[in-house]
Each structure stands twice: as C-alpha cells, then as structure tokens.
Amino acid sequence: MTAEQIRQYSTLVAFLGNMLGPDYEIALHDLGRRQASIVAIANGHISGREVGAPLTNLAMQMINEKTYLTQDWKLNYRGVSASGKVLRCSTMFIRDEHGALAGLLCINFDDSRYRELSEQVFRLCHPDEYAQKNIAVTAAPLAPASQEDEQEAFYTSISAAAEDAFLAVMKDGQVPTDRLTQDEKLQIIRLLEQRGIFMLKGAIPIVAERLSCSQASIYRYLSKIGGGRHRPAGQA
C-alpha cells in the first residue's frame, strides 16, 4: 500500500471503530511490507492483536488462492478469538492502481454481549428453573459446516501462526516428525504452502525445526512443488 492509502484507510479504521462501537474490531493489513502485518487497528481487545500482528490463517489462504481476483470482499465467515468467542468476520480486498492486491480491511464482530442480553430477556418471562434447563442462546455456525470449512484464527506472532498451521496439517499424523520420510515431509510442506504460511517471514525456520530438518531442506521442498510464494507478501 502507498503511504497515502495507509493514511486514508487508517483514518477509516479509527472512524469505523468509533462509530460501530467496542464490539467491532477493524484491522488494516498492509501486504506491501517485507512482513505483511496489521498497520492500523481499532478495538483490538476483541482478538487480542495490536499493530504488527501477522495475517490470519484464512487471510493467508485467500491470498494464496487468489480469491481477490474474482471477489471484492468475503463476507460473514466464522472466526474464533483467543478467548474462545465466536466472531462474524468480513474482509475487503484493497487493490493498487494496477489491480494488484495491496492490503486487507477486516471487520470482526463479537455478538456475545447481545446473546447474553437475549438470555436475560428470556429469563424475565420464564421461571429461573425453566430458563436454566431450556433457554440457551448459543453461537451457532454462520454457514453450513463441512469438513472443508475452517475457522479464522487470530495470531499475535509469526511463531503462533506457523505453529497453528503445522498442527493443523499434522492433526492426523501418528509418526514422530524425526521419523518422517522425505515424501511425507514433502506432503506436509505442500499442505503448508497451500495454507499460505510461507508468505510470513520467519515461518521457514520454525517449520524446519518442527520437521527436524534444515532450512535449506525446506527451500528444496518448496522448489520441488513450485512454491515461490514463501517470500513475504508484497516482495518481488
């Protein structure tokens, strides 16, 4: 993003944060930096993030899959904050004058106060014992769930993002990482690349350590699968 874009969108972040109130987190990601990260945020208490926090898992995936080529935004998908609260999330893609992806403007809504208020209203018109047994306003899925669905996760550090991605692709693995074959490691790298984790500067040494191999080996695996996107977003 240009300095002028960052200034204008940062003003928009502050405006929306104040106008919508404390249940809406507004975050601006600049993808033109050596390390794509948040450059402006309002109501960061919702996800626990600050300026400098890395991309989320779904943001990396959307960039990697080039969702922005066919959509201007992605609306109303499910996220979970560090404290376990379900959030309704939306992302707008910001393009430069050439149409290339330059940044992301994200809005994450925490409706927990409203669900708590709904339960209190129900309790006003029902006996306490009945309400405790029969009334519950829960955070239902925002869309039909399937095995392919994934929730957005919010990270405060590169190491947390890389570790989460690694655990996600290894969730069914039974073999210790130091006993994996080269083909098995290659498949893990392929899955991590599909998730976009290697666009985060600093992910490669973390993955190398978890796979009990050298960083040079990770680069060789990426070369085999044609993964040049391990550079931080925005780098040539």
N, C-alpha and C positions, 0 to 999 in steps of 0.2 A: 504494500500500500504506500502511496505517496504521503509525504508529511501533511499535505492539505487534507487528504482523505482521512488520515488518522485524527486530525484536529476536528474535522466535521463530525465524524462518526463518534468520537469520544464525547463531544457535546451532546449528541443524540443519546448515547448511553446514559449520561447523567440526567438528561431530561426525562427519558422513559423510566428510569429508576425512581425518580421523584414523583412523576405523575402516576405510575401504576402502583407504587407503594412497596412495602417491605416484603411482600410475598412473591415478588417478581425479581429474579436475577437477570441482569442484562450484561452480556460479555462480548467484547470485541477481540477477535483474533487477527493478528497481522501475519499473513503467510509469506510475506516478502523478506522476513528476517532470517538470519542464519539459523535461528531456532524459533520456529513458529510458536507463538505464545500469546497469552492474553495481554493486551496493551491498555485496556480500559475495562473496568467492571463496576457495576452498581449492585448493592445488596449481596455481596459475595458471601455473607454468612449462610446463605441457602445451601451452597455446595461446599463451603469452606475454602474457596480459592481466592487468590489475590493476583495482582498484576505479575506476570512472569510465569503463571501456571501453564502447563503444556496442553495440547489438544486432547480431547476425549477420545475414547475408543471408536465411537461412531463417527466423529468428525474425521478421524484418520481414514476410516473405511470409506466414507463418502468421497473424500478427496482421491483416494486410491482407485475407486470405481468410477471416478469422473462423473458423479451424479449431477454436478453443476452444468454439464454440457446439455442436459435435457430438461433441467428444472431450475427455477429461480430460487426456490426455497424447499425445505422439507418441514412439514407441519405435524404437530401433535403426536410425537413419539414418546415412549416411556423412558424415564431416567430415574436413577436412584441415588440420593445424596449419600455422603459419607456417614450420616447419622441414620440412614435407612429410610428416609422419607421418599415417597414416590413423587416424582415431578413430571409435569407435562412440558415437553421441550419442543422448541422450533428453531430452525436455523435458516438464515437468509444468506445466499452466496453473493459476495461483493466482487465485481469484476473490474479490471482496469480498462483503459481506453482501447486496448486491443482484444478485449473479451477474455483475457486470461484470468483465472481465479486469483484474487489478491487478498481476500480476507473473509471472515465469517462474522455475522452478527447473530448472536444466540439469545433466546429468551427462555428461561426456565421458571415455571410457575409451581409454587408449593401451595396446595389447597388444603393442607392439614388443618389449618385454623377453621376453615369452613366446614370440614367434615366433623370436627369437634363440636362446632356450633349446632350442626344438624342433629347430632346425638342429644345435645342439651335440649333442643326444641322437642324432640320425641319424648324425652323424659318428663317434660312439662305436662304432657297429655296422657301418660301411661303410669301406672304404679311402678315404683322402683324395681320391684322383683320381676315384673313382666319385662321392663325395659332392659334389665341386665341379661335376661335369657333370650330375648327375641329381637332386640334392636341393635344393629351394628352398621355403621356407615364405613365401608372398607374401601381401600384403594384398589378398585378393580382394574384389570388390564385395559389399556387405552385402545387396543386393537386386537383382533383375533390372534390368539397365541399359536405359535407353531414352533417346531424345533429350530427353524432358521431365525426366529425373532431373537433380537439381542437388545438388552437394556443399555442405555448410555451410562457410562461410569465417569466420574469426575476425579481428576488427579491433581495433586499439589506438587508433584515432582516427576521427573523423567523416570527415575527408578521405579516409582509406583506404577506408572503406565506400562513400562516394559515387563515388570513382574506380573501384572494382571493379564497382559496379553499372553505371556508364556504359560501361566497357569490355565488359561482358557483353552489353549491348543493342546495342553498336556493332560486335560481333565480325565481322559480315559486311558492314559498311559500307565502301564504297570511296570515297565522296565526302567531301572535306575538310569539317569542320564549318562553316567560314565560307562554304561554298557550298551548304549545305542549304537547301531550300525551307521555307516555313512549314509545309506539310503534313508534310514529313519530320521537322521538329523536333517537331511536334505528336505524331507517332507515337512518337518517342523518349521524349517526356515521358509518353505513355500507358504505355509499357513500364516506365519507371522508377517510375511511380505504382503499377503492378501489383506491382512488387517491393517496394513499401512504403518506398522510400528517402526520400520526402519527410516521413516522420514523424520524421526526425532533424533537429534544429535545426542549421542550418549547411549543410545539403545544397543548398539553393536557390542560394546564391551560387557554389558550386563547379560545379553543373550549368550555371548561366548563363555562367560563364567558359568552360567546355568547349564550349558551343554558340555561343559568340561572340555572345551577346545579353544584354539587361539582365535584372535580377531581376524587374522589372515584367512583362517578356515571359513569364517562366516562370509567374508568377501568372496571367496572362491565359490561357496554355495550360492550366493546371490548371483554371481556371474553365470553359473550353470542354469539358473532358472530365468535369466534375463532380467534380474531385478536391479535396475539402475536407480530406483526410487528410494534407495536407502539414504540418499542425501537429504538434509533438512529441507522442508518445503520452501520453495522460493529460490533455491540455489540452482544455478545452471549445471 
